[in-house]
């Protein structure tokens, strides 16, 4: 599955490709897979900066704990991770959303909750990146998260690029993402 994805991603007609891992991405735990991504000309970011064509990008896989997946941290400790963000970021790419931004889902008791990271939201309010792209929280029954959101109080354009619907993964993609000229 990893090899198929990397071959597909590498073949897209996109000048610069940036990739971060998510909670299901066990491939990213192995250096030889990260090297393979690089060999395909794809930039893999794991809580780090990259400058491409004069744009500063920060990418991070970290999300609040939910189960026993990868790249998850205790909510009370995530604030220290987002201290790395600076005010000159053009594009912030994280696996998970900030709290209250395209992150509505059902908890294990089937109650609605905003699942995003409040420490990440505070860091975004402080640093004001131009774009923040994320996924992790899919659309689900009665919850539509994929799409674009612009708050009047921030300059940041938020993009939830998740492309499948919970409990319908076998039906394929339900959203084809967003395209921006930057």
Rosetta blueprint (number, residue, H / E / L):
1 X L
2 X H
3 X H
4 X H
5 X H
6 X H
7 X H
8 X H
9 X H
10 X H
11 X L
12 X L
13 X L
14 X L
15 X L
16 X L
17 X E
18 X E
19 X E
20 X L
21 X L
22 X L
23 X L
24 X L
25 X L
26 X H
27 X H
28 X H
29 X H
30 X L
31 X H
32 X H
33 X H
34 X H
35 X H
36 X H
37 X H
38 X H
39 X H
40 X L
41 X L
42 X E
43 X E
44 X E
45 X L
46 X L
47 X L
48 X E
49 X E
50 X E
51 X E
52 X E
53 X L
54 X L
55 X E
56 X E
57 X E
58 X E
59 X E
60 X E
61 X L
62 X L
63 X E
64 X E
65 X L
66 X L
67 X L
68 X L
69 X L
70 X L
71 X L
72 X E
73 X E
74 X L
75 X H
76 X H
77 X H
78 X H
79 X H
80 X H
81 X H
82 X H
83 X L
84 X L
85 X L
86 X L
87 X L
88 X L
89 X L
90 X L
91 X E
92 X E
93 X E
94 X E
95 X L
96 X L
97 X L
98 X E
99 X L
100 X L
101 X L
102 X L
103 X L
104 X E
105 X E
106 X E
107 X L
108 X L
109 X L
110 X L
111 X L
112 X E
113 X E
114 X E
115 X L
116 X L
117 X E
118 X H
119 X H
120 X H
121 X H
122 X H
123 X H
124 X H
125 X H
126 X H
127 X H
128 X L
129 X L
130 X L
131 X E
132 X E
133 X E
134 X E
135 X L
136 X L
137 X L
138 X L
139 X E
140 X E
141 X L
142 X L
143 X E
144 X L
145 X L
146 X L
147 X E
148 X E
149 X E
150 X E
151 X L
152 X L
153 X L
154 X L
155 X L
156 X L
157 X E
158 X E
159 X E
160 X E
161 X L
162 X L
163 X L
164 X L
165 X E
166 X L
167 X L
168 X L
169 X H
170 X H
171 X H
172 X L
173 X L
174 X L
175 X L
176 X L
177 X L
178 X L
179 X L
180 X L
181 X L
182 X L
